[in-house]
Amino acid sequence: MTAEATRSEHDLLGHRNVPADAYWGIHTLRALENFPVTGTPISVYPHLVDALAAVKEAAALANRELGLLPADKAEAIVVACREIRDGRLHEEFVVDVIQGGAGTSTNMNANEVVANRALELLGHAKGDYQHLHPNEDVNLGQSTNDVYPTAVKIATVFAARGLLTAMTVLQDAFAEKAVEFRDVLKMGRTQLQDAVPMTLGQEFSTYAVMLEEDRGRLAEAVELIHEINLGATAIGTGLNAPAGYTEAARRHLADITGLPLVTAANLVEATQDCGAFVQLSGVLKRIAVKLSKTCNDLRLLSSGPRAGLGEINLPPVQAGSSIMPGKVNPVVPEVVNQVAFEVIGNDVTITMAAEAGQLQLNAFEPIILHSLAKSITHLQAACRTLAERCVEGITANTDALRKTVENSIGLVTALNPHLGYEAATTIAKEALATGRGVAELVLEKGLLPADILSDLLKPEILAGSTAPTA
């Protein structure tokens, strides 16, 4: 077997052979050896790779503007970064998403890929760092401690936009069902017991409203992620970043990303503080909790089809059992429940990682990035799946729903203002004991005229949307 072609690179620990065709180098090689944790490379998060390239491009433009980087090197770095942002070379971002070193391995993976592609553009071989160096040129004026958090924030903003869109899709699906079911009368329940009548449209409208509220909270949390610490370098003092660099880099990065990025007022504070990530994760947990509650409702309302509530029908999407013929399960709400459980667990991870930082740096942002990215991307997929594979196809068992209202003693609550509490209680007890309907007993006892009773039992009256007529 022919040996793989390699090139020799060196770092402070010595020399190592790197695959000749790899755009990454020795620092990435060591990270691959040191962190065989998840088997998931950072390339699984394209928003992060794009954000890293955007930061490197902005830094190169700022350094050229300040006369610190020759024009030919800066141009090569910029072109390499734009190629990456266009989707090229993502497979070269190979370090594990969970890593020690506060993201240094991710930063160096980016530095090496950009440097080696830039070397090619300048007509040199990969690894020929005397002409353009990953640290000296690509990382000029930077530290992992300002590059990585800035890239994570940019990646998170773009990922969150996808989630906001998916939540809108799901919200619209529930809102459409609320309109479709606006005249479908049913019993509302508290503590799983019959309460008072409502419409199925009202029930579904609450799911749409909850999503609308959560979209607002998510948008607010994302606003805080626009504050960056680029230019802080190691701990926030800006060591090795020349005068004017911080603002120039921010300006170029804002132009590249199209985001209204702002530099933190106190870079020392911003370099160690992960509060914005904690707040965002808390909102994601809020979304997950409420989405899971909604899915619990859908599973309960569709339970049966004959031995459960059976009020609605979820669209059948796959056979439900390997042993029970004809069984169909609520698999889409179930998968959304599981995503919610994961997001809640991710919030605990983010909380602990943010708390675990010491002094001037939090070394645990890789797990924060990984957890946030999973929560956002999985919630996004869950919202779209729930909308498209479940909610849009839900149907109502209208006749069965009306019968539960007619047979429920909860109906007497709607008549309480007209019968009085004592008489209403007597009707309720007799209906429960005999199995007879509330309306039937009211008419039999002459407690209300038939026309008034009919008016009071109209769906729009029972659901509280219109005042009863005299």
N, C-alpha and C positions, 0 to 999 in steps of 0.2 A: 504494500500500500504506500502510495506517495505521501510523504510528510506534508502537513499543511504549511504553506508559506507564511512566514512571520516577519515582523520587524522588531527591533530592539528599542525599548524606551526605558527611561530611568526616572526615579523619584528619590525622595530622601531615604528610602529603605533599600535602594539598589536598582539593579536592572531586571527587566522581565521581557519575555517575548509576547508580543500581541499579534493576533491574526493580521496579516498584511493588508487584507481588504477591509478591515474594520475601521469605521470612522471614530470609534471610541478608542481610548488609550489606556495607559497603565493605571491611572486612578480608578477608572471604571472597572478594569480587570480585578483589582484588589477588592472593590466593593462587591463584585459578583462572587468572589470567594468568601468574603466575610459575612454576607447577608443572604444566605440561601433560605429565606424565611417563608415567603408565600408562593414563590414561583411566578409571581405576577410582576411584570416590568412596569416602569412608570409610563411606558407608551400606551398602556391600557387607558390612560386619561389624556386624550389628545388635547384637551383644553390646557392642561399643564404644560405639555411640550410646546404648544403654540405660545403660551405665556412666557416660558423661559426664552424662547427665540425672540419674542418681542422685547424683553428686558435687555438681552444682549445687543439687539439692534439699536435700541434707544441709547445704551451706554456708548456704543461705537460712534453714533452720530454726535453725542455730547462731547466725547473725547476728541473727535475731529474738529468740532466747532471751537473747542478750547485750545487747539493746536497741540494736543498731547498724543495724537495717533495719526501717522502719515495717511494721506488720502487714499493711497492704493490699498493699504491694509484695511482701513475703515470700509472702503467700498466692497472689498471681498467679504468682510464679515457681514455687512448689510445684505449682500446678495445671498449669502449662505443662510442667513436668518429668514429671509423672505421665502426662500425655497422650502425651509422647514415649515413655515406658516402656511405654505401652499400644500402641505401634506407629504413632502418628500423627507426621507431619512428618519421617519418616526420609529422605524424598526431598530434604529441604532440607539435608542434610549432604553437601555437594557437593565439598569440597576433595579433592585427590588423596591417596591413601594414602601416597605417597612425597612428602615435602615438606621443605624446609629450615626452620630455626627451632625445632627441638626439639619440634615439636608445637604451636607457637603458633597456626598457622592452624587446626588442629583445635579448639583451645580457643576461639578467637574465633568460629569457625563455630557452636559450641555456644552461646557467650554471646549471639550475635546472634539465633539462632533462638529461644532461650528468652526473650530480651528482647522481641522483636517479637510473639511469641505472648502474653506477659504484658501487653504494651501493649494488645493487642486485648481481653483479658479485663478490663482496666481501662477500656475504652471509648475508647482512643486509637488513632491511626493508626500503622501500621508506620513506623519511623524517627523517631517523635516522642520522641526520647530524653531530652528535658528532664523527662519524667514518670517514666521508668524507663530506666536506661542499662546497656548491655552490660558496660561495665567497672566503673562506679561501684557498680552494684547486683548484677548477676548474678555478677560476678567478685570481689565484695567479700571481702577477706581471703585472696585466692587468687593464685597464679601458675600459669602453664602448667607450671612445673617441679615443682609438686606435684599439680596437677589431672591432667595427662596421664599420668604414671606410675601414679597411683592408678587412673585409669579403665582403663588397659591391664591392670593386674593383675586388676581385677574382671572385665573382659571375658574374660581368659585363664582365670580360674577356672571361669566358666560354660561356656566353650567346651570346656575339658578334661573337664568332667563328661559332655558329649556323647560325647567320644572314649572315656572309660572305659566308658560304656554300650555303645558299638559294639564295643569290644574284648571285652566280656562275651558279646555275641551271637556273635562269631566263636569265642571260646573254647568256648562251649557247643556250637557246631556241630561243632568238632573232637572234643570230648569224646563227643558222641553217635556219631560215626563210630568212635571208638576202641572203644566198646562193641559197635557193630554188627560190627566187624571183629576182635573179640577172639580168634576161633578160626581166622582166616585165616592159614595159615602161609606164610612167604616167606623169601627170603634177605636178610639185612642186608648192607650193603656199606660198606667203608672204602676211600677213595681210588678209588672207582668200580669196585673189584674185589670179587668174592664174599668175604664174611667168614664169618659164622655165621648160623644160622637165627634168626628172630624172628617175631613176628606183625605183621600190618598194623595191628592195634589198638594195639600198642606204638608203632609208628611215628607213628600219628596222635595218640596220647596225648601225645607229646613236644610237638607243636604247641600243644596245649591248655595244657600246663604252662608253656611259654615265654610264652604270652599272660598267664597268671595271674601269673607273676613280673613281667612288665613292667607290668601294672596296678598292682601294689604299688609299683614304683619311681615310676610316674607320680603316684600318690596322694601319695607322700612329697614329690616335687618341687613339687606344687601347694600343699602346706602352706606352703612358703616364700613363696609369692606372696600370702599373706594379710597380710604385713607391708607397711604403706603409709607414705607420707611426707606425707600431707595435713596442712597446717598449717606445712609447712616454708617455704612461699612460695619466694622466688627461689633461695636456695642452701642452705637448711636452718636459717638463723638465726631464722626466723619473723618477719622484718621485716614490719610492717603487719598482722600477725595479732594481735588483742588477747588478753589473758590469758583463758584458759579456752576459746578458740576451738578449738584443736587437739583437745582431748578431746571437746568438744561435737560437732564435725563428725564425728569418728570414731564416736561413739556413734550419731548419727543415721544415718550411712552404714551402719553395721552393722545397724541396725533396718530400713532400706530394702532392703538386699540380702539380709538373712538370713545373712550371712557373719560368721564370728568374726574380724573384722579387728582388727589390733593396730597401734599406732603404733610405728614404729622407735625404738629406744633412742637412736640418734644420727641426727638428721635431716640433718645435714650429710653424713654418710657415705651415708645412704639416698638422698639426692638425686643423688648421682653414681655410685652403684654399681649395675651391671646384672648382678651375679653370679647372682641368682636366675633371670633369664631365660636365662643361659648354661647353668645346670644343667638347667633344664626342657628346653631345646633339645637338650641332650645325651641326655636320656631319650627324647625324641621320635626322635632319630637311632637310639638303641638299638632302639626299637620298629620303626623302618623297616628297619634292617639285618636283624633276625631275621624280620620279615614277608617281606622279599624273599627270604631264604634259604628260607623255607617255600614260597614260590611257585616258586622254582627247583626244589625237590623235586617239587612237584605237576606241573610241566611235564615233568620228566624221567621221573617214574613213569608218566605218561600218554602218553609219546612213542610214536609209531607211526602208526596203530594196529597195523601188522604188522611194520614194519621197526625198531621201537624197543623199549623195555622193555615197554610195553603192560600194566603191572601193574594200573593203575586206569583208569577211564574218567571223564573230566570231562563234565559235562552239556553237550551241544551247544547253544549259544545264538545262533549266527549262522553263515552260510556263511563259509568261510575263505578263499576265493580267487575272483578274477574270471576266472581262466584254468583252474584245476584243479578239475574237477567232483568233488563229494563230499568235498572237503577241509574239515576243521573244525579250527580253531586254538584254543589255550588262551588266548583273548583276555582273560579275566577275570584270571588270574594275571599276564598281561603288563601290564595297566593298573596293577595293584597294584605290580609292579616299578617302573614309571615314577613312581608317587607316591613310592615309597621313594627313588628317585634324587633327586627334587625335595627331599624332606625333608633328605637328607644335604647337598645344596647350600645349603638354607636355614640349616642349622646353621653352615656356614662363614660365611655372611653375618652371622648373629647374633654369632658369635665375633668377627669383625672389627669390627662396629659397637660391641660392648661394649668392645673394646680401644681403640677410637679416641677415646673420651671424653677430654676434657682438664679438669684441675682440678676445679671444683665442679659440673660438669654434663656429662652425655652428650647431645650434640645429635642423636644418631642413633637415638633410640628409635622414630621413625616406621617405619624399615625393620625394626627389631626386631619391632614390632607386626605389620607386614605379613607378615614371614616366619614368625613364630610362628603367626599366624592361619591362614595357608595350610597350614602343616604340620599343625596340629590338625584343621582342617576337612577337608582332603583325606585324612588318615589315617582320620578318622571315616567318610567316605564309602567309602574303600577297604575297611575292615573289614566294613562292612555288605554291600557289593557282593560281596566274596569269600565271605562266609557264605551269602548268599541266592541268588547267581547261580552259585555253583560248589560249595562244600563240601557243602552240604545234598544235592546231587544226585550226588555221587561214588559210583560202584559199583566193586566189585573183581572182577577176573578170577581167581576163586578156584582153578579147576583149573589154569590156566596157572602161577599162583604156586606151587602145590604141586609141579608138575613141575620147576620150576627148582630147588626144594630137593632133590628126589630126584636130579636130574641134576648137582647141584653138588658139586664136590670139597670145598667148604666144609663139607659135612655131616660129613666125617671128623673135624673138630675136636670135634664133640659126642661122638664115640666115642673120642677120644684117651685119656681116663682109663681106659678099659676095654681098649683094644688096646695101649697104650704108644706112645710117640712114633715109634719106628722102624717098627713095623708099620703105624701110621697113615700115615706118610710113604710107605711102599711102596704102600699101597692108593691114596693120592692120586695118585701118579705113574702107576700103571697105569690108574686111572680117566680121567686126563687124556689118556693116550696112546691108549686104546682107545675112549673115548667111552662106556664102560659105567658103570653106576651104582655108587656106593660100597656101598650095602646089598647089591646083587647079588654083588659081589666078596667082601664080608665073609662072606656065607653060603657061597659057593662054596669059600672057603678054610677054612671051619669055625672061624673066629676067635671067633664068638659064636653061641650057640643062637638059633634063630629067635624064640622067645618073648621072650628078653631084648632082642634087637635091636628087635623090634616095640615093646617097652616104651620103650626109649631114644629111639625115633623118634616118639613121640607128640608132637603139637604143644605141649602144655603143658610137656613135658620139654625139647624143643628150644628153646623160647622162654625157658627159665630160670625159669618160674613155680612149678615143683614139682620136688622131688628125685626121682630115679628110684627105683623099687622094686627090692628085691634079687631 
